Amino acid sequence: MDNHISEADGNGKIDLNGQLSPVAYSLKVRKGTGRSFEISVRLSAPRDWLLQRGFSSDAVLISASGARIPVYHPGGELNNADALSVELVARDDSCTSTDDIVRKYPEFNSGSHKLDGF
C-alpha cells in the first residue's frame, strides 16, 4: 500500500561549515505510523563543492522558511569515488497533523501542493 500524500519543491541554501550555497530540494509526505506523518527531504549537491568545504557525511539545509534541517549522505562518508552529484537526505516524523506539516514546511501551503482536505 502506498502511503504517499503529497510532494513539494523548495529553494533554500546548504550550509557547510558556515559556507552557504543555493540549493533546490524536494519534499514528500507519507502517512507514518499511528498519527504521525513522515516527511522525506532530498537535495543534490556537487561532490567537489562539498569535499572542498570539508564535507564528510552531513550538512544543514536552510529551507525557504528559514528552518535548519540536518541532512546527510546515505552512503556514509563522501569521497572522490562518489558520483559528481551527491544526494543528501533527511527524514522527519515529528508532525502529527497537516497543520503541523504546513507550519513546519510552508512549501505544502501553495498551489497544487496544498494539504487542505486530507
C-alpha positions as CSV (number, residue, x, y, z in Angstrom):
1,M,0.0,0.0,0.0
2,D,1.3,3.4,-1.0
3,N,1.0,5.9,1.9
4,H,2.1,8.8,-0.4
5,I,0.1,12.0,0.3
6,S,1.9,14.9,-1.4
7,E,5.1,16.3,-2.8
8,A,6.5,19.9,-3.0
9,D,9.7,21.6,-4.0
10,G,11.6,24.4,-2.5
11,N,14.6,26.6,-2.8
12,G,17.0,27.2,0.1
13,K,20.6,27.1,1.0
14,I,23.0,24.4,2.0
15,D,25.2,25.4,5.0
16,L,28.5,23.6,5.2
17,N,30.8,24.9,7.9
18,G,29.4,28.4,7.6
19,Q,29.7,28.5,3.8
20,L,26.3,28.8,2.0
21,S,25.3,27.8,-1.5
22,P,21.8,28.0,-3.1
23,V,20.1,24.6,-3.5
24,A,16.8,23.2,-4.7
25,Y,15.2,20.5,-2.6
26,S,12.1,18.2,-2.7
27,L,9.7,17.2,0.0
28,K,7.5,14.2,0.1
29,V,4.8,13.4,2.8
30,R,3.7,9.9,3.6
31,K,1.4,8.6,6.3
32,G,3.6,7.3,9.1
33,T,2.8,5.0,12.0
34,G,-0.1,6.0,14.3
35,R,-1.0,9.6,14.0
36,S,2.4,10.7,12.6
37,F,3.4,11.8,9.1
38,E,6.8,11.1,7.6
39,I,8.4,13.9,5.6
40,S,11.3,13.0,3.3
41,V,13.7,15.8,2.3
42,R,16.1,15.3,-0.7
43,L,18.6,17.5,-2.4
44,S,21.5,17.2,-4.7
45,A,24.8,19.0,-4.3
46,P,28.1,18.9,-6.3
47,R,30.5,16.4,-4.9
48,D,33.6,18.6,-5.4
49,W,31.9,21.7,-3.8
50,L,31.1,19.5,-0.7
51,L,34.6,18.0,-0.5
52,Q,36.4,21.3,-0.9
53,R,34.5,22.6,2.1
54,G,35.3,19.7,4.4
55,F,32.1,17.7,4.0
56,S,32.3,14.1,5.3
57,S,28.7,12.9,5.8
58,D,26.3,15.7,7.0
59,A,25.4,19.4,6.4
60,V,22.4,21.7,7.1
61,L,19.7,22.7,4.7
62,I,18.2,26.1,5.3
63,S,14.8,25.8,3.9
64,A,12.7,28.6,2.3
65,S,11.0,29.2,5.7
66,G,14.4,29.5,7.4
67,A,14.2,26.2,9.2
68,R,17.6,24.5,9.6
69,I,17.3,20.8,8.7
70,P,20.2,18.4,9.2
71,V,20.8,16.4,6.0
72,Y,23.2,13.5,5.5
73,H,24.8,11.4,2.8
74,P,23.1,8.0,3.0
75,G,26.2,6.3,1.6
76,G,28.3,7.3,4.6
77,E,31.4,9.3,4.3
78,L,31.8,11.1,1.0
79,N,35.0,10.7,-1.2
80,N,36.3,11.3,-4.7
81,A,34.9,8.0,-5.9
82,D,31.3,9.1,-5.4
83,A,29.2,10.5,-8.2
84,L,29.6,14.1,-9.2
85,S,26.1,14.9,-7.9
86,V,25.6,13.8,-4.4
87,E,22.2,13.1,-2.8
88,L,21.6,14.3,0.7
89,V,18.5,13.3,2.7
90,A,16.6,13.9,5.9
91,R,13.6,12.3,7.4
92,D,11.2,14.0,9.8
93,D,8.4,12.1,11.6
94,S,7.6,14.8,14.2
95,C,4.4,16.1,12.5
96,T,1.1,14.7,13.8
97,S,-1.3,16.7,11.7
98,T,-1.5,18.5,8.3
99,D,-1.4,21.8,10.3
100,D,2.0,20.7,11.8
101,I,3.3,19.9,8.3
102,V,2.3,23.2,6.8
103,R,3.6,25.2,9.8
104,K,7.0,23.4,9.5
105,Y,7.0,23.1,5.7
106,P,5.1,26.0,4.2
107,E,6.0,24.7,0.7
108,F,2.9,22.5,1.1
109,N,0.7,25.5,1.5
110,S,0.8,26.7,-2.1
111,G,-0.8,25.8,-5.4
112,S,-1.3,22.1,-6.2
113,H,0.7,21.1,-3.1
114,K,-1.9,22.2,-0.6
115,L,-2.7,19.6,2.1
116,D,-6.2,21.0,2.8
117,G,-8.9,18.4,2.9
118,F,-6.6,15.5,3.6
